[in-house]
Amino acid sequence: MSAPLFLVDAGSLATATAGGSLVLGGSEGRHAATVRRIAVGESVDVSDGRGVVARCVVTSVGRDELVLQVVSAAALPAPVPRFVLVQALAKGGRDDLAVETATELGVDEIVPWQAERSVVQWRGERGEKARAGWAATARAAAKQSRRPRLPEVSALVTGSGVRLRIEQAALAVVLHEEATSPLAAVALPADGEVLLVVGPEGGISPQELASFTAAGATAYRLGPHVLRSSTAGPAALAVLSALSRWR
């Protein structure tokens, strides 16, 4: 079984070197010591959420902290190409499920999208709380899947914001059930940004589809069935990862 992963603030591992010591405190240390009941001699990984990983062994356990000996420390390169999921807001917590699963599957950035047919509306303080909820979901999913790099959860965009991201991407894919080209046949760029656009439960409107394809996106289908908003993005990420990162 792989070692559990704990997250610390960015920059906290800048001086971590093999043979050195490290104290895991705060909420992560408390969780490790009192909830996970990690014992002396066990292995743990500590990451700053930006790709730096310290592989450690526990040397002592306090009430709410672990003292660790660093076995190795390294900055892992960011994967290429960069996968960005533009996820339409959806009701019933389906967008939260999409965030969780997409994080487990290695998405690099998640962009919340207020689509024309989105029933859920993010406005003012409620919108900020909702975005913070997505970020918390992504953080928890990253820890569970032992990934050392947290995905970025960007600010909410409307259709114009999606168009701008499409224009800037190396490849932009709109998942649509009426598309004729299978996603499994897509040619991925060697680097740059691959943008995946997923609509809400009511689907992407014809006007949105026309706007996005005019900006440079291509519509693709995943298979013969219509997937929910919560599963389409993660399924597409799995297909793209099988074509690139998982080989």
PyMOL commands that set and color helices and strands:
alter all, ss='L'
color gray80, all
select helices_A, chain A and resi 26-35+94-104+124-144+159-168+183-185+206-214+229-243
alter helices_A, ss='H'
color red, helices_A
select strands_A, chain A and resi 5-7+21-24+43-47+52-61+66-75+82-88+109-113+152-153+171-175+193-198+218-220
alter strands_A, ss='S'
color yellow, strands_A
deselect
rebuild
show_as cartoon
